[in-house]
Amino acid sequence: MRVQGPSCWVLVVVLTAWSTRHAASFVVSDLSTVSHRDITSLLATATSSDELKEQKKKLLGLVGRVPKADTVLADPLTREPITIQTQSTLLGNGGRSSQKIKYQITSPSNTFKGSSDTFINLLKPVEDASTSSSDDESSNTARDVLLRNAIPLIPPPLRSALATAGLNVGVDYVPMRDLFTSPSVSFAYERGWRQGFASAGFPGPDKEAQLANDYFAPVLAMPNSTGVLVDMSCATGLFTRRFAASEKYQRVLGCDYSDSMLTEARRRIVSDASLQNQLRQSNTRLDLVRLDVGQIPMQTASVDVLHAGAAMHCWPDLKAAVSEIYRVLKPGGRYFATTFLSSYFGTLQQAEGGATGPSRQAFQYFGSTDELRDLIISGGFEPEKITIEVLGQACVVIRCEK
């Protein structure tokens, strides 16, 4: 049996000596050193108590292996492969434990951090994260943090009026950078925010996930497929959970820039009993990763398929992001994305004064599908392998093949 630990594989092997009717359990708490195939092959031939004891010795021997480099994730600065190890031992009966496991994440050049109840943080190396810029909330006063978290909930016209009246509504607040880093927005995202997209023509999470799965299916059937899906800008894991539950993928990576979104995603994943049960019984590995889409910490040609739901209009450096997506996809890999045409943001754009408004521009504005097509071509995709359609008034569905 395999227990899906956050952002890693934690294997719990239960060896039962049927002849004596006593169950012997032990936990393998190493990351990525023991595969599901290792466990299956060792236990498949065990038919007696003595054989089970022998297989137990072999399994314990597997724990001592030198950790393997991750086959997908990489150092965002050097693109060197990374290794992930636990820094603490998971204890408990049958794998049940409340102990948090910290990860030691290293490349030949840098060290990163992560834990079992949050995510793998590949946004910055540890030494860089400790000297983050002045806009880091940890360096602000409690009042500044409270105000910054509240700003996204203030309608832009009212925000502008308050600023005109002399009330500080956050002069350092940059919407395109900071909007989705607010815990308030993360809390509200699946509690009303996302439902508003239906007015633009979005088909809803279940339908969109199905459209993506249908488009990805031929890639998964290819001989070289490793079944790796990336859900880019996953927010609270709305689609990440659906992709993992589909059991169509060997590995699902939910990725976002916002630590508060990933924290909410982890909470929802852990609280979903049905999903947890599926993960324990399937071969799907589910990881959450903090990253910058303009500098994706993944190896070149390591990803089979990539999904970005209602996300592209939130990316500050679009050209870098599309180029990075093209780089990490395997030859024949596919990209499925949804986003908005600028008509959806018309009211907001007028209220904010466009890019020069009081709160500055919060989103990218795509005036036409031709503009999006040119963007995707600039990232490396061939024109004949791109299809773009519009659903409803302003929902754009993009399908691309590398």
C-alpha positions in Angstrom: 0.0 0.0 0.0 1.3 3.5 -0.8 0.4 6.5 1.2 0.5 9.7 -0.8 2.5 12.2 1.2 2.3 15.9 0.2 4.7 16.6 -2.7 6.4 13.2 -2.4 6.0 9.5 -2.2 5.9 8.0 1.3 5.7 4.2 1.0 4.0 2.2 3.8 4.6 -1.5 3.3 2.6 -3.9 5.4 4.0 -7.4 5.5 1.5 -9.9 7.0 2.7 -13.2 8.2 -0.5 -15.2 7.5 0.9 -18.4 9.1 1.2 -16.7 12.6 -1.7 -14.3 12.1 0.5 -11.4 13.1 0.9 -8.2 11.0 4.3 -6.7 10.8 4.4 -3.1 9.6 7.2 -0.7 8.8 7.5 2.6 7.1 9.9 3.6 4.3 10.2 7.3 4.7 12.7 8.0 1.9 11.6 10.0 -1.1 11.8 8.7 -4.6 14.3 5.9 -3.7 11.6 3.2 -3.6 9.2 3.0 -6.4 5.8 1.4 -6.6 7.3 -1.1 -9.0 10.0 -2.0 -6.4 7.3 -2.8 -3.8 5.1 -4.8 -6.2 7.9 -6.9 -7.6 9.3 -7.8 -4.2 5.9 -8.8 -2.7 4.6 -10.5 -5.8 6.7 -13.7 -5.2 6.3 -13.8 -1.5 4.0 -16.8 -0.6 5.1 -17.7 2.9 6.1 -16.1 6.2 9.8 -16.8 5.6 9.7 -15.3 2.2 7.9 -12.2 3.6 10.7 -11.8 6.1 13.3 -12.0 3.3 11.5 -9.4 1.2 11.3 -7.2 4.2 15.1 -7.2 4.4 15.3 -6.3 0.8 12.9 -3.4 1.2 14.9 -2.1 4.1 17.9 -2.3 1.9 16.2 -0.1 -0.6 16.0 2.7 1.9 19.7 3.1 2.0 20.0 3.9 -1.7 21.5 7.2 -2.8 18.4 9.4 -3.7 17.7 9.5 -7.4 17.4 12.9 -9.2 13.9 13.9 -9.9 13.0 13.1 -13.5 11.0 16.4 -14.0 11.9 19.1 -11.5 15.0 21.2 -11.8 16.9 24.1 -10.4 15.1 27.2 -11.8 18.5 29.1 -12.1 20.7 26.4 -13.6 18.2 23.8 -14.8 20.2 21.1 -13.1 18.1 18.1 -11.8 17.2 18.2 -8.1 17.0 15.5 -5.4 14.4 15.5 -2.6 15.0 13.8 0.7 13.2 13.7 4.0 14.9 15.4 6.9 12.8 13.6 9.5 11.4 10.1 9.9 7.7 9.4 9.6 6.6 7.4 12.6 3.2 5.9 13.4 1.1 2.8 13.2 0.3 1.8 9.7 1.5 5.1 8.4 -0.9 7.2 10.5 1.1 10.1 11.8 0.6 13.8 12.4 4.3 14.6 12.2 5.3 17.1 9.5 8.1 16.0 7.2 10.6 18.6 6.0 12.2 18.1 2.7 15.9 18.6 1.8 15.8 19.8 -1.8 19.1 20.2 -3.5 20.7 20.7 -6.9 24.5 20.7 -7.5 24.3 24.5 -7.2 21.5 25.5 -4.8 19.3 24.4 -1.9 15.5 24.8 -1.7 12.9 24.0 0.9 9.5 22.4 1.4 7.4 20.3 3.8 4.7 17.7 3.7 2.0 20.0 4.7 2.8 22.8 2.3 4.7 22.4 -1.0 8.0 22.2 -2.8 9.3 25.7 -3.0 11.4 26.2 -6.2 10.7 29.9 -6.5 14.0 30.9 -5.0 17.0 29.1 -3.4 17.0 29.2 0.4 19.8 31.8 0.6 17.9 34.1 -1.8 14.6 33.6 0.0 16.1 34.9 3.2 17.0 38.2 1.6 13.7 38.7 -0.3 12.7 42.2 -1.5 11.0 44.8 0.6 7.6 43.8 -0.7 7.7 40.6 1.3 4.9 40.6 3.8 7.1 39.2 6.5 9.0 42.5 6.6 5.8 44.6 6.8 4.0 45.7 9.9 0.8 43.9 10.9 -1.2 46.9 9.7 0.4 46.8 6.3 -0.2 43.1 5.9 -3.8 43.5 6.9 -4.3 46.3 4.4 -2.5 44.5 1.6 -4.7 41.4 2.1 -7.8 43.6 2.1 -7.0 45.6 -1.1 -8.0 42.9 -3.6 -11.5 42.8 -2.0 -12.0 46.6 -2.5 -13.7 47.3 -5.9 -11.2 49.3 -8.1 -13.5 52.4 -8.5 -13.8 52.6 -4.7 -10.1 52.0 -4.3 -9.4 54.9 -6.6 -11.8 57.1 -4.7 -10.2 56.2 -1.4 -6.8 57.0 -2.8 -8.0 60.4 -4.1 -9.4 61.2 -0.7 -6.0 60.6 0.8 -6.4 57.2 2.3 -3.4 54.9 1.8 -4.7 51.9 -0.1 -1.3 50.4 -0.7 0.9 52.4 -3.0 3.3 49.4 -3.2 0.5 47.1 -4.3 1.0 45.8 -7.9 -2.1 43.9 -8.9 -0.5 41.7 -11.6 2.2 40.6 -9.1 0.3 40.6 -5.8 -3.4 40.0 -6.4 -3.4 36.2 -6.0 -0.8 36.2 -3.2 -3.5 37.5 -0.8 -4.9 34.9 1.6 -8.2 36.6 1.3 -8.3 36.0 -2.5 -7.1 32.4 -2.0 -9.9 31.8 0.5 -12.5 33.3 -1.9 -11.3 31.7 -5.1 -13.5 28.6 -4.9 -16.1 30.2 -2.7 -17.6 32.5 -5.4 -14.7 34.1 -7.4 -14.3 31.3 -9.9 -18.1 30.8 -10.4 -18.2 34.3 -11.9 -16.3 33.1 -15.0 -19.4 31.5 -16.3 -20.6 34.9 -17.5 -17.6 35.0 -19.9 -18.4 31.6 -21.4 -16.2 29.3 -19.3 -17.7 25.8 -19.4 -17.1 25.1 -15.7 -14.3 23.0 -14.0 -15.7 19.6 -14.7 -16.3 20.3 -18.4 -12.9 22.1 -18.8 -11.1 19.2 -17.2 -12.8 16.8 -19.5 -11.9 18.9 -22.6 -8.3 18.9 -21.4 -8.3 15.2 -20.7 -9.7 14.4 -24.2 -7.0 16.6 -25.8 -4.2 15.0 -23.8 -5.3 11.4 -24.3 -3.3 10.8 -27.6 -0.1 12.0 -25.8 -0.6 9.5 -23.0 -1.0 6.7 -25.5 2.4 7.5 -27.1 5.2 4.9 -26.4 7.5 7.5 -24.7 4.8 8.9 -22.4 5.6 9.1 -18.7 2.2 10.4 -17.9 3.4 13.7 -16.4 0.8 16.5 -16.3 1.5 20.1 -15.1 -1.4 22.2 -13.9 0.2 25.7 -14.2 -1.1 28.5 -12.1 -3.2 25.9 -10.3 -4.5 28.3 -7.6 -6.4 26.3 -5.0 -6.1 23.1 -7.0 -9.5 23.2 -8.6 -8.2 21.3 -11.7 -5.2 19.6 -10.0 -7.6 17.6 -7.9 -9.7 16.6 -10.9 -6.6 15.5 -12.9 -5.3 13.5 -10.0 -8.7 11.8 -9.4 -9.0 10.9 -13.0 -6.2 8.3 -12.6 -5.1 9.0 -16.2 -1.7 10.4 -15.2 1.3 8.9 -13.4 2.3 12.3 -11.9 0.3 15.5 -11.4 2.2 18.7 -10.6 0.1 21.6 -9.3 2.2 24.7 -9.7 1.6 28.3 -8.7 3.5 31.5 -7.7 1.3 32.2 -4.7 2.2 30.5 -1.4 -1.3 31.2 0.0 -3.0 29.6 -3.1 -0.8 26.5 -2.6 -1.5 26.4 1.1 -5.2 26.4 0.3 -4.7 23.8 -2.4 -2.9 21.5 0.1 -5.7 22.0 2.6 -8.4 21.0 0.1 -6.4 18.0 -1.1 -5.9 16.7 2.4 -9.5 17.2 3.3 -10.8 15.4 0.2 -11.3 11.9 1.6 -12.3 10.4 -1.7 -9.2 11.8 -3.4 -7.0 10.6 -0.6 -8.4 7.1 -1.0 -7.8 7.2 -4.7 -4.2 8.3 -4.3 -3.5 5.5 -1.9 -4.9 2.9 -4.3 -3.6 4.3 -7.6 -0.2 4.9 -9.2 -0.8 8.7 -9.4 1.8 10.9 -7.6 0.6 14.4 -6.7 3.0 17.2 -6.0 2.5 20.9 -5.3 5.3 23.3 -6.5 5.8 27.0 -6.0 7.5 28.5 -9.0 7.6 31.4 -11.5 6.0 30.5 -14.9 8.6 32.7 -16.6 11.4 30.5 -15.2 9.9 27.0 -14.9 12.0 24.8 -12.6 11.6 21.7 -14.8 14.0 19.9 -17.2 13.8 20.5 -20.9 11.4 18.1 -22.7 10.3 16.4 -19.4 6.5 17.1 -19.4 3.9 15.3 -21.4 1.0 17.7 -21.1 0.4 21.1 -19.5 -2.8 22.8 -18.5 -3.3 26.4 -17.6 -6.9 27.2 -16.6 -7.9 30.9 -16.6 -4.3 31.8 -16.1 -2.5 33.5 -19.0 -4.0 36.9 -18.4 -2.3 36.8 -14.9 1.3 36.2 -16.2 3.5 39.3 -16.1 6.0 38.1 -18.7 3.9 36.3 -21.3 6.7 35.8 -23.8 9.0 34.2 -21.3 6.1 32.0 -20.0 5.1 30.7 -23.4 8.7 30.0 -24.3 9.2 28.1 -21.0 6.1 26.0 -21.6 7.4 25.1 -25.1 10.8 24.2 -23.6 9.5 21.8 -20.9 7.1 20.0 -23.2 8.3 16.8 -24.8 8.2 16.6 -28.6 4.5 15.8 -29.4 3.5 17.2 -26.0 0.4 19.3 -25.7 -0.7 22.6 -24.1 -4.3 23.3 -23.2 -5.3 26.7 -21.8 -8.2 28.9 -21.2 -8.2 32.7 -20.7 -10.2 35.9 -21.3 -10.6 38.3 -24.2 -10.2 41.9 -23.1 -13.9 42.6 -23.5 -14.4 40.8 -20.2 -12.2 43.3 -18.4 -13.7 46.3 -20.2 -15.4 47.8 -17.1 -12.4 47.2 -14.9 -10.0 48.6 -17.5 -12.1 51.8 -17.7 -12.2 52.2 -13.9 -8.5 51.6 -13.5 -7.5 53.8 -16.4 -5.7 50.9 -18.2 -2.0 50.5 -17.5 -1.7 54.0 -15.9 -4.6 53.8 -13.5 -4.2 54.5 -9.8 -3.9 50.8 -9.0 -2.1 49.9 -12.2 -3.1 47.1 -14.6 -4.1 43.8 -12.9 -4.3 41.6 -16.0 -3.1 41.2 -19.5 -5.6 42.3 -22.1 -6.0 40.1 -25.2 -7.8 42.0 -27.8 -8.2 39.2 -30.3 -7.4 35.5 -30.9 -4.9 36.7 -33.5 -3.0 38.4 -30.8 -2.9 35.2 -28.7 -1.9 33.2 -31.8 1.1 35.5 -32.5 2.1 35.2 -28.8 2.1 31.4 -28.9 4.0 31.3 -32.2 6.6 33.6 -30.6 7.1 31.0 -27.9 8.1 28.3 -30.5 4.8 26.6 -31.4 4.2 26.0 -35.1 1.2 27.9 -36.6 -0.4 24.7 -38.0 -0.3 23.0 -34.6 -2.3 25.8 -32.8 -6.1 25.9 -32.6 -8.0 28.7 -30.8 -11.7 29.0 -30.2 -14.0 31.4 -28.3 -16.7 30.1 -26.1 -19.5 32.4 -25.2 -18.6 36.1 -25.1 -15.0 36.1 -23.9 -13.7 32.6 -23.0 -10.7 31.6 -25.1 -9.7 27.9 -25.4 -6.2 27.3 -26.7 -4.8 23.9 -27.9 -1.2 23.6 -29.0 1.1 20.7 -29.9 4.8 20.8 -29.8 
